[in-house]
Amino acid sequence: MPRRPRLPPLLSEFDDDERDAVLATNRAFYRAFNDRDYEAMENIWAPAGAMVCLHPGQPPLHERADILESWRGILRHPEAPRVRCIGEWAIGRGGLAIVVCREILANGQLMATNTFVRSGTGWQMVGHHSGPVPSIEVERSQATASAAPTARDRRKLH
């Protein structure tokens, strides 16, 4: 009997349990942000390896120490915004996941891409990229999330 090819780890199944676990870690990230909990934020980020953090309007940070120092400054700042995450969706393969979501702030909205890797202790963040986007009505965004996709707009963008 011929042997079935074995899929590499990054092409193996990303099942509902893993998706739920990644989304739980993504929510823990925003909870740590809003609770100003540096220790929780530190535990969410992977302890080592390649990583990147891009705060809006800032240069990218690649070293864990620099990333965590940026979060320490944000979490300590008295005017740091509260952020509500909506419309999150996750894609992934075994060991790697990306969550895209809209961040709702008091004075605007951002889109974020949060990247996670699976470790022996669960999912940990290795990437955060957040940038401004045009605001949408929050109620409409939640209603359209379950609606069927619309026809693609084929007008040129540039």
C-alpha positions in Angstrom: 0.0 0.0 0.0 1.4 3.4 -0.9 2.3 5.7 1.9 0.3 9.0 2.2 2.6 12.0 2.1 3.0 13.6 5.6 2.2 17.3 5.8 4.7 19.6 7.3 3.6 21.2 10.6 2.7 24.5 9.0 0.4 22.8 6.5 -1.4 20.6 9.0 -5.0 21.3 10.1 -5.8 24.5 12.1 -9.0 23.2 13.8 -11.7 25.0 15.8 -10.1 24.3 19.2 -6.9 26.0 18.0 -8.8 28.9 16.5 -10.6 29.3 19.8 -7.4 29.2 21.8 -5.7 31.8 19.5 -8.8 34.1 19.8 -8.6 33.7 23.6 -5.0 34.8 23.5 -5.8 37.7 21.3 -8.6 38.8 23.8 -6.1 38.4 26.6 -3.8 40.8 24.8 -6.5 43.4 24.7 -7.5 42.7 28.3 -3.9 43.2 29.4 -3.8 46.5 27.4 -7.0 47.8 28.9 -6.2 46.6 32.4 -2.7 48.2 32.1 -1.3 44.8 33.2 2.3 44.8 32.2 3.0 41.3 33.6 0.1 39.8 31.6 1.4 41.6 28.5 4.9 40.2 29.1 3.5 36.7 29.4 1.5 37.0 26.1 4.6 37.8 24.1 6.8 34.9 23.1 9.9 34.6 25.3 12.4 34.4 22.4 12.7 34.2 18.6 11.9 36.5 15.7 9.1 39.1 16.5 7.9 42.5 15.4 5.7 45.2 16.9 4.6 48.2 14.8 2.7 50.9 16.8 0.9 53.5 14.7 3.3 56.1 13.4 6.3 54.5 15.0 9.2 52.6 13.6 9.1 48.8 13.9 10.5 47.1 17.0 12.2 43.7 16.6 13.8 42.9 19.9 11.7 41.5 22.7 13.2 43.9 25.2 12.4 46.9 23.0 8.8 45.7 22.4 8.1 45.1 26.1 9.7 48.5 27.0 7.3 50.1 24.5 4.3 48.4 26.1 5.6 49.4 29.6 5.5 53.0 28.4 2.1 52.7 26.9 0.6 51.0 29.9 2.1 53.5 32.3 0.9 56.5 30.3 -2.0 58.3 32.0 -3.6 59.1 28.6 -3.2 55.7 27.0 -6.4 54.8 25.1 -8.8 52.1 26.0 -9.2 49.7 23.0 -12.1 47.5 22.1 -11.4 44.7 19.6 -14.2 43.8 17.2 -14.6 41.8 14.0 -11.7 39.5 14.9 -11.0 36.5 12.6 -8.2 34.0 12.7 -6.4 32.1 10.0 -3.6 29.6 10.6 -1.8 26.4 10.2 -0.5 24.2 12.9 1.9 26.3 15.0 1.2 29.7 13.4 -1.9 31.9 13.5 -2.8 35.4 12.4 -5.7 37.4 13.9 -7.0 40.5 12.1 -9.4 42.8 14.0 -10.6 46.3 14.2 -9.5 48.3 17.2 -12.1 50.8 18.4 -10.7 53.8 20.3 -12.5 56.9 21.6 -11.0 59.1 18.9 -10.7 56.7 15.9 -10.3 53.2 14.6 -7.3 51.1 13.7 -6.9 47.7 12.0 -4.6 45.3 13.7 -2.8 42.1 12.6 -1.7 40.0 15.5 0.6 37.0 14.9 0.9 34.1 17.2 3.0 30.9 17.4 2.1 27.8 19.4 4.6 26.9 22.1 4.6 24.2 24.7 2.5 26.5 27.0 0.0 27.6 24.4 -0.3 30.4 21.8 2.1 33.4 22.2 2.3 36.7 20.3 5.2 37.3 18.0 3.8 40.2 16.0 1.5 43.2 16.4 0.9 45.7 13.7 -1.8 48.4 14.1 -2.6 51.3 11.9 -5.3 53.8 11.2 -8.2 53.1 8.9 -11.4 55.0 8.1 -14.0 54.6 10.8 -17.1 52.5 10.3 -20.3 52.4 12.3 -19.7 49.7 14.9 -23.3 48.4 14.7 -23.1 48.1 10.9 -19.8 46.3 11.1 -21.2 43.7 13.4 -24.3 43.2 11.3 -22.3 42.9 8.0 -19.9 40.4 9.5 -22.5 37.7 9.2 -23.9 38.9 5.8 -22.9 37.5 2.5 -20.0 39.2 0.8 -20.8 41.8 -1.8 -19.6 41.9 -5.4 -16.0 42.9 -5.8 -15.4 46.5 -6.7 -13.3 46.4 -9.8 -12.5 50.2 -10.0 -8.9 51.1 -10.1 -7.5 52.1 -6.7 -4.5 54.0 -8.1 
